Structures are given as C-alpha cells and as structure tokens.
Amino acid sequence: MASSDLEQLCSHVIEKIGNLKKTLSLRNCEPTLKTILNKIGDEISVVNKLLKKLELKIQYQEHTNSSLKELCEPLEEYHKDVEHLKENVASPFSVKGSDLDPEEPVNIEESAPIKKPPKEQRSIKEMLLITCDEFNGIPAYMKSHLTCCQINNVIKEINKAVINKYKILYQPKKSMNSVARNLYHRFIDEETKDTKGHYFIMEADIKEFATLKVDKKFHALLNILRHCQRLSDVGGGALTRYVTT
C-alpha cells in the first residue's frame, strides 16, 4: 500500500473525529434535539469502520515489509559472493608483461579441466500470500476472528512443508539417509494420477515438516485457502491430498 494512501486514510479519520467533537459541543446547547444525537451515532459508526480499515491496511503493510526484508537477505548474500568472485578469480592466461622474454616462447600451462556446473535445482512453486483485498472478500462466518497475518502465517508453514517434501523427492537417491529414503518411498506411494505434475501435501507432511496443529482451527483455515483458490482437495483411498495452486 502506498504511503500516500495511508496518509489520506489517516487524514480522513482525523477529519471525522473533528466532526464528532464539533457535534458533541452542540449537544449542550439543545439536548432535546434528536437529530444531533442521530448524527453523532452515524459519525461514530463511520469512524469505527475507518479505524477497522486502517488496522487492516497497517497489518498488510507490516506483512509486506516483512516479506521484502526476507527477500533482501539472500540478495545481499548473493551480492557478497559475486564481489568475492570478482576480487579473487583471475584469468588462467594472465601473465605479467615484465616477466616475458620476447626471444623465448611463452609456455602456457594447461589449466585444470573445467568441472561441469551442478544441475540447476528445480524450483518449487509456493502458494502466494493472501492480499488485503482478498482478505476483505472472505465471508465473515468463514474467517471469524482470524486476521490476514494469521492466515498468511499458515500459508508460510504449508509452503515450508511443501519445500521440505519435494527437496527429498528431487534429492539423488544415493545421497539419501535411511530416514529420507523411507519418506521418499512414502511420498511416491501417496501419488495418484490426479496429483501427477502438481505439488501436494498430506496431513502427515504437515506434522512432519511444519509447526501447525492439525485440529479444527487448521481445517477452518483450509476452507479459507480453498475459498481463495490457494489449494484444492484430491481424494484417493481414505487419504486427502491438498494440492497447492
């Protein structure tokens, strides 16, 4: 959210509070005027709605700032690595001019064979976080007292479980220990033709890789994620597979 939008919203709230003060000062002049009291009630209702809207936008901005900070940290590390390579990696054919004898041939030692770069790691698609507009569009009975930040924290935990699961699936079998190998075979057994080509997790994966409790609140949050089209269910036997989108 732009800072100008936030400033405009704050200015609107301050203006409404000022109108309330002016209206309240008129009440002492004629206490029997019912219209004034009605106006006070209307203004209070408007201010209350504006304050709620302001709270949601502040929460969204805080979440956005936190996400940007998380993105900046790895970028800083990459920048340091690039600078280190620029400073320390020299060309294998560089020779100082003062050491050359023009009458003698220059022997250039063969450089060590260049190692093949490691295979590029597969990127694992993560669920996008809920925006403020999406949160406002969730039915009240569905989100109850949940905040946008609480819902996004659940998305982060589910993303963590998905990443950990598929890191094992993409890991070379030779490098697996016994625990990873057992998990690998379980993951393969749980796949169906409907999950082929999609990322999905089970409740067992949530318990294995995330800090979430699989309880009634968790299933209520899943309904919100289905409503926001962040995941869908795929059956198969007695198990439910949560396919991320």
Backbone as JSON, one array per atom type, in Angstrom:
{
  "sequence": "MASSDLEQLCSHVIEKIGNLKKTLSLRNCEPTLKTILNKIGDEISVVNKLLKKLELKIQYQEHTNSSLKELCEPLEEYHKDVEHLKENVASPFSVKGSDLDPEEPVNIEESAPIKKPPKEQRSIKEMLLITCDEFNGIPAYMKSHLTCCQINNVIKEINKAVINKYKILYQPKKSMNSVARNLYHRFIDEETKDTKGHYFIMEADIKEFATLKVDKKFHALLNILRHCQRLSDVGGGALTRYVTT",
  "N": [[0.86, -1.19, 0.0], [0.62, 2.25, -0.88], [2.31, 5.01, 0.72], [1.01, 7.42, 0.52], [-1.67, 6.71, 0.3], [-2.15, 5.7, 2.85], [-1.69, 7.98, 4.4], [-3.76, 9.59, 3.48], [-5.96, 8.13, 4.36], [-5.59, 8.27, 7.15], [-5.86, 11.03, 7.46], [-8.54, 11.3, 6.82], [-9.73, 9.92, 8.94], [-8.98, 11.59, 11.08], [-10.36, 13.89, 10.36], [-13.03, 13.02, 10.63], [-13.11, 12.54, 13.37], [-12.79, 15.14, 14.28], [-15.19, 16.25, 13.39], [-16.93, 14.89, 15.04], [-16.26, 15.95, 17.54], [-17.1, 18.6, 17.19], [-19.83, 18.23, 16.83], [-20.56, 17.1, 19.27], [-20.13, 19.27, 20.95], [-22.28, 20.86, 20.31], [-24.37, 19.56, 21.5], [-24.81, 20.31, 24.15], [-26.0, 22.76, 23.87], [-28.63, 22.38, 22.96], [-30.15, 19.95, 24.25], [-32.38, 18.44, 23.61], [-32.54, 17.99, 20.97], [-33.04, 15.61, 18.76], [-32.02, 14.96, 16.32], [-29.37, 15.72, 16.34], [-28.19, 13.89, 18.08], [-28.59, 11.58, 16.6], [-26.94, 12.1, 14.46], [-24.49, 12.08, 15.72], [-24.32, 9.37, 16.36], [-24.19, 8.28, 13.78], [-21.75, 9.33, 12.85], [-19.95, 8.17, 14.64], [-20.2, 5.51, 13.93], [-19.17, 5.59, 11.31], [-16.51, 6.38, 11.82], [-15.65, 4.18, 13.29], [-15.71, 2.13, 11.33], [-13.77, 3.15, 9.6], [-11.5, 3.04, 11.21], [-11.19, 0.28, 11.52], [-10.65, -0.42, 8.89], [-8.27, 0.96, 8.57], [-6.65, -0.42, 10.37], [-6.47, -2.96, 9.12], [-5.1, -2.27, 6.76], [-2.68, -1.37, 7.8], [-1.73, -3.73, 8.96], [-1.41, -5.22, 6.62], [0.6, -3.74, 5.36], [2.71, -4.04, 7.18], [3.11, -6.77, 6.96], [3.92, -6.88, 4.26], [6.32, -5.41, 4.36], [7.81, -7.11, 6.0], [8.01, -9.36, 4.33], [9.49, -8.29, 2.2], [11.87, -7.76, 3.51], [12.74, -10.35, 4.07], [13.28, -11.18, 1.48], [15.37, -9.53, 0.79], [17.57, -10.32, 2.32], [18.77, -12.86, 1.3], [19.55, -11.79, -1.19], [21.51, -9.94, -0.53], [23.49, -11.67, 0.35], [24.08, -13.04, -2.03], [25.11, -10.93, -3.49], [27.46, -10.38, -2.04], [28.86, -12.76, -2.54], [29.25, -12.57, -5.31], [30.88, -10.28, -5.47], [33.07, -11.24, -4.09], [33.97, -13.24, -5.86], [34.67, -11.68, -8.06], [36.86, -10.3, -7.05], [38.71, -12.27, -6.41], [38.99, -14.28, -8.37], [41.06, -14.92, -10.97], [42.1, -14.59, -14.42], [43.11, -17.6, -16.12], [45.06, -17.3, -18.05], [46.46, -15.0, -17.67], [49.41, -13.09, -17.69], [52.18, -11.47, -16.35], [53.54, -8.6, -17.86], [56.22, -7.73, -17.48], [57.63, -10.02, -16.94], [58.04, -11.39, -19.25], [60.04, -12.7, -21.82], [60.97, -11.57, -24.9], [62.32, -13.13, -26.75], [62.01, -15.73, -26.08], [59.83, -18.51, -26.22], [56.55, -18.47, -24.94], [55.42, -20.49, -22.42], [52.45, -21.86, -21.81], [50.75, -23.13, -19.24], [48.62, -25.94, -19.11], [45.35, -25.52, -18.11], [43.44, -26.79, -15.36], [40.93, -29.23, -16.03], [37.73, -27.96, -16.68], [35.18, -28.18, -14.4], [31.98, -29.59, -14.77], [29.14, -27.57, -14.38], [26.97, -27.86, -11.53], [23.81, -29.54, -11.72], [21.01, -27.55, -12.32], [18.96, -26.65, -9.66], [15.63, -27.71, -9.13], [12.94, -25.46, -9.16], [10.59, -24.92, -6.63], [7.23, -24.47, -6.55], [5.49, -22.07, -4.64], [2.68, -21.32, -2.54], [0.93, -18.27, -3.01], [0.78, -15.41, -0.86], [-2.05, -14.15, 1.02], [-3.76, -11.3, -0.08], [-4.7, -7.97, 1.03], [-7.12, -7.14, -0.13], [-8.19, -9.61, -0.93], [-8.54, -10.77, 1.57], [-10.53, -9.12, 2.63], [-12.6, -9.97, 1.06], [-13.29, -12.45, 2.0], [-15.86, -14.42, 3.4], [-17.51, -13.4, 6.42], [-18.36, -15.32, 8.28], [-16.63, -17.35, 7.75], [-13.95, -16.49, 8.2], [-14.11, -15.58, 10.78], [-12.63, -14.62, 13.77], [-10.11, -14.43, 12.77], [-7.08, -12.97, 11.54], [-5.54, -11.31, 8.7], [-2.78, -11.64, 8.75], [-2.49, -13.93, 10.36], [-3.6, -15.91, 8.73], [-1.79, -15.82, 6.58], [0.5, -16.66, 7.88], [-0.04, -19.34, 8.25], [-0.05, -20.16, 5.58], [2.67, -19.8, 5.01], [3.79, -21.8, 6.62], [2.71, -24.1, 5.44], [3.85, -23.86, 2.91], [6.5, -24.27, 3.68], [6.42, -26.95, 4.42], [5.82, -28.12, 1.96], [8.11, -27.47, 0.45], [10.18, -28.81, 1.89], [9.32, -31.45, 1.57], [9.44, -31.86, -1.25], [12.1, -31.36, -1.74], [13.28, -33.66, -0.81], [12.13, -35.49, -2.59], [13.34, -34.65, -4.96], [15.94, -35.12, -4.45], [19.05, -36.82, -5.07], [19.03, -40.36, -5.0], [21.22, -41.76, -4.04], [22.41, -40.13, -2.2], [20.74, -40.12, -0.05], [19.81, -40.59, 3.38], [18.69, -43.19, 5.66], [16.28, -42.3, 6.83], [15.37, -40.26, 5.09], [15.08, -41.84, 2.81], [13.01, -43.57, 3.5], [10.92, -41.73, 3.78], [10.83, -40.82, 1.16], [9.9, -43.08, -0.29], [7.38, -43.28, 0.85], [6.2, -40.89, -0.03], [6.14, -41.36, -2.79], [4.38, -43.54, -2.91], [2.03, -42.31, -2.18], [1.26, -40.77, -4.3], [-1.0, -40.1, -6.99], [-2.78, -40.53, -10.13], [-4.15, -38.18, -10.43], [-2.68, -36.32, -9.05], [-0.38, -36.06, -10.41], [2.21, -34.12, -11.73], [1.61, -31.99, -10.12], [2.05, -30.09, -7.06], [1.62, -31.39, -3.87], [0.47, -32.0, -0.5], [0.12, -33.98, 2.5], [-1.72, -34.55, 5.57], [0.07, -35.86, 7.2], [2.49, -34.88, 6.25], [2.35, -32.23, 7.04], [2.52, -32.55, 9.82], [5.06, -33.6, 9.91], [6.86, -31.66, 8.82], [6.07, -29.06, 9.5], [5.01, -26.56, 11.94], [2.4, -26.54, 12.61], [-0.73, -27.27, 14.19], [-2.8, -29.97, 13.54], [-5.87, -29.52, 13.69], [-9.29, -28.53, 14.53], [-9.24, -25.79, 14.04], [-7.22, -25.63, 12.16], [-8.4, -26.98, 9.98], [-10.47, -25.23, 9.49], [-9.03, -23.06, 8.55], [-8.08, -24.21, 6.22], [-10.41, -24.23, 4.71], [-10.65, -21.52, 4.16], [-8.39, -21.15, 2.54], [-9.11, -22.73, 0.4], [-11.31, -21.26, -0.49], [-10.02, -18.96, -1.34], [-8.68, -19.98, -3.45], [-6.18, -21.18, -3.13], [-5.5, -23.77, -2.63], [-6.59, -27.14, -3.4], [-8.63, -30.11, -2.98], [-7.76, -33.52, -3.36], [-8.89, -36.73, -3.58], [-8.39, -40.19, -2.61], [-8.42, -43.36, -1.76], [-8.48, -43.59, 1.75], [-7.35, -41.21, 2.28], [-6.68, -37.69, 2.13], [-5.47, -35.44, -0.22], [-3.79, -32.4, -0.38], [-3.67, -30.19, -2.81], [-1.55, -27.7, -3.92], [-1.97, -24.45, -5.34]],
  "CA": [[0.0, 0.0, 0.0], [1.41, 3.46, -0.94], [2.23, 5.8, 1.94], [0.03, 8.48, 0.32], [-3.0, 6.16, 0.62], [-2.25, 5.61, 4.3], [-1.81, 9.34, 4.92], [-5.11, 10.05, 3.14], [-6.9, 7.45, 5.25], [-5.41, 8.88, 8.48], [-6.45, 12.37, 7.42], [-9.99, 11.12, 6.83], [-10.1, 9.56, 10.31], [-8.84, 12.8, 11.91], [-11.46, 14.79, 10.0], [-14.25, 12.51, 11.22], [-13.04, 12.76, 14.82], [-13.05, 16.57, 14.48], [-16.64, 16.47, 13.24], [-17.59, 14.39, 16.26], [-16.07, 16.93, 18.63], [-17.97, 19.77, 16.94], [-21.22, 17.82, 17.04], [-20.77, 16.93, 20.71], [-20.2, 20.6, 21.58], [-23.62, 21.39, 20.08], [-25.37, 18.83, 22.29], [-25.12, 21.06, 25.38], [-26.83, 23.92, 23.57], [-30.02, 21.96, 22.85], [-30.1, 18.49, 24.47], [-33.58, 17.73, 23.15], [-32.5, 17.82, 19.52], [-32.8, 14.2, 18.47], [-31.25, 14.84, 15.07], [-27.95, 15.84, 16.66], [-27.76, 12.61, 18.63], [-28.54, 10.63, 15.49], [-25.74, 12.42, 13.67], [-23.35, 11.59, 16.5], [-24.27, 7.91, 16.18], [-23.73, 7.99, 12.42], [-20.33, 9.66, 12.76], [-19.21, 7.16, 15.4], [-20.2, 4.29, 13.1], [-18.23, 5.8, 10.19], [-15.15, 6.36, 12.37], [-15.34, 2.79, 13.66], [-15.39, 1.4, 10.1], [-12.49, 3.65, 9.08], [-10.43, 2.53, 12.07], [-11.0, -1.13, 11.17], [-9.99, -0.45, 7.59], [-6.9, 1.42, 8.8], [-5.94, -1.52, 11.03], [-6.19, -3.98, 8.12], [-4.07, -1.79, 5.84], [-1.41, -1.35, 8.53], [-1.29, -5.12, 9.05], [-0.93, -5.65, 5.3], [1.88, -3.07, 5.09], [3.71, -4.68, 8.02], [3.41, -8.08, 6.35], [4.68, -6.63, 3.04], [7.67, -5.02, 4.77], [8.48, -8.32, 6.48], [8.32, -10.2, 3.17], [10.58, -7.65, 1.46], [13.09, -7.95, 4.29], [13.17, -11.72, 3.86], [13.83, -11.28, 0.14], [16.63, -8.77, 0.7], [18.67, -11.01, 2.98], [19.54, -13.7, 0.38], [20.14, -10.98, -2.25], [22.75, -9.38, -0.01], [24.48, -12.75, 0.36], [24.49, -13.26, -3.42], [25.96, -9.8, -3.88], [28.77, -10.59, -1.43], [29.52, -13.84, -3.26], [29.68, -12.06, -6.61], [32.01, -9.39, -5.23], [34.22, -12.08, -3.72], [34.46, -13.87, -7.08], [35.3, -10.65, -8.89], [38.13, -9.9, -6.47], [39.64, -13.37, -6.19], [39.14, -15.19, -9.51], [41.86, -14.32, -12.03], [42.12, -15.35, -15.67], [44.21, -18.57, -16.11], [46.04, -16.96, -19.07], [47.05, -13.69, -17.38], [50.85, -13.15, -17.46], [52.74, -10.14, -16.15], [54.34, -8.2, -19.01], [57.63, -7.56, -17.13], [58.28, -11.32, -16.83], [58.15, -12.01, -20.56], [61.24, -12.52, -22.64], [60.45, -11.6, -26.26], [63.0, -14.11, -27.57], [61.67, -17.07, -25.63], [58.39, -18.8, -26.33], [55.81, -18.47, -23.67], [54.75, -21.76, -22.13], [51.19, -21.68, -21.06], [50.37, -24.4, -18.63], [47.24, -26.32, -19.3], [44.53, -25.36, -16.9], [42.71, -28.0, -14.95], [39.64, -29.34, -16.75], [36.62, -27.24, -16.03], [34.13, -29.07, -13.91], [30.64, -29.27, -15.22], [28.33, -26.96, -13.3], [25.95, -28.76, -11.0], [22.49, -29.4, -12.32], [20.19, -26.5, -11.7], [17.93, -27.19, -8.77], [14.26, -27.4, -9.56], [12.24, -24.5, -8.31], [9.36, -25.47, -6.06], [6.22, -23.42, -6.52], [4.9, -21.83, -3.34], [1.41, -20.59, -2.54], [1.03, -16.83, -2.79], [0.13, -14.94, 0.37], [-3.35, -13.5, 0.84], [-3.7, -9.84, -0.09], [-5.7, -7.29, 1.87], [-8.4, -7.18, -0.84], [-8.7, -10.97, -0.83], [-8.99, -10.98, 2.95], [-11.81, -8.44, 2.8], [-13.62, -10.69, 0.32], [-13.61, -13.72, 2.66], [-17.08, -14.27, 4.22], [-17.24, -13.19, 7.85], [-18.54, -16.56, 9.04], [-15.51, -18.24, 7.46], [-12.71, -16.04, 8.84], [-14.38, -15.38, 12.21], [-11.76, -13.61, 14.38], [-8.77, -14.56, 12.2], [-6.53, -11.81, 10.83], [-4.84, -11.61, 7.45], [-1.44, -12.11, 9.11], [-2.59, -15.31, 10.85], [-3.81, -16.78, 7.57], [-0.55, -15.87, 5.82], [1.47, -17.47, 8.63], [-0.37, -20.74, 7.93], [0.44, -20.38, 4.21], [4.13, -19.95, 5.08], [4.1, -23.12, 7.19], [2.39, -25.1, 4.42], [4.92, -23.75, 1.9], [7.71, -24.89, 4.23], [6.23, -28.39, 4.34], [5.92, -28.5, 0.54], [9.52, -27.36, 0.04], [10.93, -29.9, 2.51], [8.9, -32.71, 0.97], [9.92, -32.01, -2.63], [13.56, -31.44, -1.72], [13.58, -35.09, -0.68], [11.76, -36.16, -3.84], [14.29, -34.26, -6.01], [17.3, -35.44, -3.99], [19.58, -38.08, -5.62], [18.8, -41.45, -4.05], [22.49, -42.2, -3.46], [22.77, -39.24, -1.09], [19.72, -40.17, 0.99], [19.97, -41.47, 4.53], [17.56, -44.12, 5.8], [15.04, -41.55, 7.12], [14.93, -39.62, 3.84], [14.67, -42.88, 1.87], [11.68, -44.04, 3.92], [9.97, -40.68, 3.42], [10.75, -40.81, -0.3], [9.03, -44.16, -0.72], [6.0, -42.94, 1.26], [5.72, -39.85, -0.93], [5.85, -41.98, -4.08], [3.19, -44.38, -2.76], [0.85, -41.47, -2.0], [0.93, -40.09, -5.54], [-2.04, -40.68, -7.84], [-2.79, -39.93, -11.48], [-4.71, -36.83, -10.32], [-1.68, -35.41, -8.47], [0.8, -36.04, -11.27], [2.51, -32.78, -12.24], [1.19, -30.96, -9.14], [2.61, -30.18, -5.72], [0.58, -31.65, -2.88], [0.91, -32.48, 0.81], [-0.86, -34.7, 3.31], [-1.65, -34.14, 6.97], [1.31, -36.42, 7.75], [3.59, -33.98, 5.88], [2.23, -31.07, 7.92], [3.06, -32.94, 11.12], [6.48, -33.9, 9.76], [7.71, -30.55, 8.43], [5.57, -27.75, 9.92], [4.72, -26.42, 13.37], [0.96, -26.37, 12.74], [-1.53, -28.33, 14.8], [-3.87, -30.41, 12.64], [-7.07, -29.56, 14.53], [-10.45, -27.9, 13.92], [-8.84, -24.46, 13.54], [-6.45, -25.86, 10.94], [-9.33, -27.32, 8.9], [-11.19, -24.0, 9.17], [-8.11, -22.28, 7.72], [-8.04, -24.84, 4.9], [-11.59, -23.75, 3.98], [-10.32, -20.18, 3.67], [-7.44, -21.3, 1.44], [-9.89, -23.23, -0.75], [-12.11, -20.13, -0.97], [-9.09, -18.05, -2.03], [-8.09, -20.75, -4.55], [-4.76, -21.46, -2.87], [-5.34, -25.22, -2.7], [-7.79, -27.94, -3.66], [-8.53, -31.46, -2.43], [-7.78, -34.67, -4.25], [-9.06, -37.93, -2.76], [-7.7, -41.41, -3.01], [-8.44, -44.19, -0.57], [-9.0, -42.89, 2.93], [-6.46, -40.06, 2.49], [-6.94, -36.47, 1.36], [-4.25, -34.77, -0.68], [-4.02, -30.97, -0.54], [-2.88, -29.75, -3.97], [-1.34, -26.26, -3.86], [-2.16, -23.8, -6.63]],
  "C": [[0.89, 1.24, 0.0], [1.2, 4.27, 0.32], [1.2, 6.92, 1.79], [-1.38, 8.01, 0.64], [-3.21, 6.1, 2.13], [-2.44, 6.98, 4.92], [-3.22, 9.89, 4.66], [-6.14, 9.44, 4.07], [-6.82, 8.02, 6.67], [-6.04, 10.26, 8.55], [-7.97, 12.3, 7.49], [-10.48, 10.8, 8.24], [-10.06, 10.79, 11.21], [-9.99, 13.77, 11.64], [-12.77, 14.34, 10.64], [-14.28, 12.72, 12.74], [-13.31, 14.22, 15.13], [-14.52, 16.89, 14.36], [-17.4, 15.99, 14.46], [-17.48, 15.41, 17.4], [-16.98, 18.14, 18.45], [-19.43, 19.43, 17.23], [-21.53, 17.66, 18.52], [-20.87, 18.28, 21.43], [-21.58, 21.24, 21.41], [-24.68, 20.74, 20.96], [-25.77, 19.61, 23.54], [-26.03, 22.27, 25.1], [-28.32, 23.54, 23.52], [-30.09, 20.44, 23.01], [-31.3, 17.74, 23.93], [-33.57, 17.48, 21.65], [-32.1, 16.4, 19.17], [-31.93, 14.03, 17.23], [-29.74, 14.91, 15.34], [-27.41, 14.51, 17.18], [-27.65, 11.54, 17.54], [-27.29, 10.85, 14.64], [-24.49, 11.93, 14.38], [-23.18, 10.08, 16.3], [-23.74, 7.54, 14.8], [-22.23, 8.23, 12.28], [-19.47, 8.62, 13.48], [-19.11, 5.87, 14.59], [-19.21, 4.4, 11.95], [-16.79, 5.73, 10.67], [-14.73, 4.94, 12.72], [-14.95, 1.96, 12.43], [-14.04, 1.84, 9.53], [-11.32, 3.12, 9.89], [-10.14, 1.06, 11.77], [-10.27, -1.26, 9.85], [-8.52, -0.04, 7.72], [-6.06, 0.31, 9.43], [-5.54, -2.6, 10.03], [-5.07, -3.55, 7.18], [-2.7, -1.73, 6.52], [-0.85, -2.76, 8.66], [-0.72, -5.61, 7.72], [0.43, -5.03, 5.0], [3.0, -3.69, 5.92], [4.12, -6.03, 7.44], [4.26, -7.9, 5.08], [6.12, -6.26, 3.36], [8.47, -6.22, 5.25], [8.9, -9.22, 5.32], [9.48, -9.62, 2.36], [11.91, -7.82, 2.18], [13.65, -9.35, 4.1], [13.79, -11.91, 2.48], [15.18, -10.6, 0.02], [17.81, -9.53, 1.28], [19.44, -11.94, 2.05], [20.19, -12.91, -0.75], [21.45, -10.35, -1.8], [23.87, -10.42, 0.01], [24.98, -13.02, -1.05], [25.42, -12.15, -3.89], [27.38, -9.95, -3.31], [29.55, -11.67, -2.16], [30.06, -13.38, -4.6], [30.9, -11.15, -6.46], [33.27, -10.19, -4.88], [34.83, -12.75, -4.95], [35.19, -12.87, -7.97], [36.7, -10.29, -8.38], [39.16, -11.02, -6.45], [39.84, -14.32, -7.37], [39.86, -14.45, -10.62], [41.82, -15.18, -13.28], [43.29, -16.33, -15.65], [45.3, -18.24, -17.12], [46.7, -15.61, -18.81], [48.52, -13.86, -17.03], [51.37, -11.73, -17.33], [53.67, -9.79, -17.32], [55.82, -8.12, -18.7], [58.36, -8.88, -17.06], [58.49, -11.98, -18.18], [59.48, -11.69, -21.22], [60.81, -12.63, -24.09], [61.11, -12.66, -27.14], [62.66, -15.54, -27.18], [60.17, -17.3, -25.78], [57.75, -18.86, -24.95], [55.11, -19.81, -23.53], [53.52, -21.51, -21.27], [50.77, -23.03, -20.54], [48.9, -24.68, -18.88], [46.47, -26.16, -17.99], [43.8, -26.64, -16.6], [41.38, -28.05, -15.69], [38.52, -28.68, -15.96], [35.54, -28.23, -15.64], [32.78, -28.62, -14.45], [29.84, -28.64, -14.07], [27.28, -27.93, -12.82], [24.61, -28.5, -11.67], [21.68, -28.36, -11.56], [19.07, -27.13, -10.87], [16.54, -26.77, -9.27], [13.63, -26.4, -8.6], [10.92, -25.11, -7.88], [8.37, -24.34, -5.9], [5.59, -23.31, -5.15], [3.56, -21.11, -3.5], [1.65, -19.11, -2.29], [0.29, -16.45, -1.5], [-1.19, -14.23, 0.04], [-3.17, -11.99, 0.88], [-4.82, -9.26, 0.78], [-7.08, -7.33, 1.2], [-9.02, -8.57, -0.78], [-9.26, -11.25, 0.56], [-10.35, -10.33, 3.17], [-12.94, -9.17, 2.09], [-13.99, -12.04, 0.93], [-14.88, -13.53, 3.51], [-16.75, -14.21, 5.71], [-17.37, -14.48, 8.63], [-17.35, -17.5, 8.86], [-14.24, -17.81, 8.2], [-12.88, -15.76, 10.33], [-13.47, -14.28, 12.76], [-10.35, -13.67, 13.83], [-8.37, -13.27, 11.5], [-5.84, -12.27, 9.56], [-3.45, -12.18, 7.74], [-1.47, -13.56, 9.59], [-2.78, -16.29, 9.69], [-2.52, -16.92, 6.77], [0.53, -16.67, 6.55], [1.22, -18.96, 8.38], [0.12, -21.09, 6.52], [1.95, -20.6, 4.21], [4.52, -21.32, 5.62], [3.81, -24.23, 6.17], [3.44, -25.07, 3.31], [6.2, -24.42, 2.38], [7.61, -26.41, 4.14], [6.37, -28.88, 2.9], [7.37, -28.51, 0.08], [10.34, -28.53, 0.6], [10.58, -31.25, 1.89], [9.53, -32.9, -0.4], [11.43, -31.91, -2.75], [14.0, -32.89, -1.61], [13.28, -35.82, -1.98], [12.75, -35.85, -4.97], [15.73, -34.62, -5.65], [17.77, -36.75, -4.65], [19.48, -39.19, -4.57], [20.09, -41.87, -3.35], [22.87, -41.37, -2.24], [21.78, -39.29, 0.07], [20.16, -41.05, 2.16], [18.71, -42.32, 4.67], [16.24, -43.39, 6.04], [14.49, -40.93, 5.84], [14.43, -40.67, 2.85], [13.27, -43.41, 2.2], [10.6, -43.02, 3.56], [9.75, -40.64, 1.91], [9.77, -41.87, -0.8], [7.57, -43.91, -0.31], [5.4, -41.91, 0.32], [5.32, -40.45, -2.28], [4.55, -42.8, -4.01], [1.91, -43.54, -2.68], [0.42, -40.75, -3.28], [-0.17, -40.86, -6.29], [-1.98, -40.01, -9.22], [-3.32, -38.49, -11.43], [-3.72, -35.83, -9.74], [-0.44, -35.29, -9.34], [0.99, -34.65, -11.87], [2.1, -31.66, -11.32], [1.94, -31.17, -7.83], [1.45, -30.43, -4.74], [1.21, -32.14, -1.58], [-0.24, -33.2, 1.49], [-0.77, -34.16, 4.74], [-0.38, -34.68, 7.63], [2.51, -35.53, 7.43], [3.57, -32.71, 6.74], [2.84, -31.37, 9.28], [4.57, -33.15, 11.07], [7.34, -32.64, 9.61], [7.26, -29.18, 8.93], [5.27, -27.76, 11.42], [3.22, -26.25, 13.62], [0.33, -27.55, 13.46], [-2.66, -28.69, 13.85], [-5.14, -30.61, 13.48], [-8.22, -28.85, 13.81], [-10.09, -26.53, 13.34], [-8.08, -24.6, 12.23], [-7.38, -26.15, 9.76], [-10.19, -26.11, 8.52], [-10.34, -23.11, 8.28], [-8.0, -22.87, 6.32], [-9.24, -24.4, 4.06], [-11.35, -22.36, 3.4], [-9.39, -20.26, 2.47], [-8.13, -21.87, 0.2], [-10.69, -22.09, -1.36], [-11.25, -19.17, -1.78], [-8.32, -18.74, -3.15], [-6.57, -20.92, -4.39], [-4.49, -22.97, -2.87], [-6.66, -25.88, -3.0], [-7.55, -29.35, -3.14], [-8.57, -32.49, -3.55], [-7.86, -35.9, -3.37], [-8.26, -39.1, -3.32], [-7.59, -42.33, -1.81], [-9.06, -43.42, 0.57], [-8.23, -41.6, 3.18], [-6.88, -38.9, 1.61], [-5.61, -35.81, 1.03], [-4.6, -33.31, -0.94], [-3.08, -30.47, -1.64], [-2.78, -28.22, -3.93], [-1.45, -25.68, -5.26], [-1.5, -22.43, -6.64]]
}
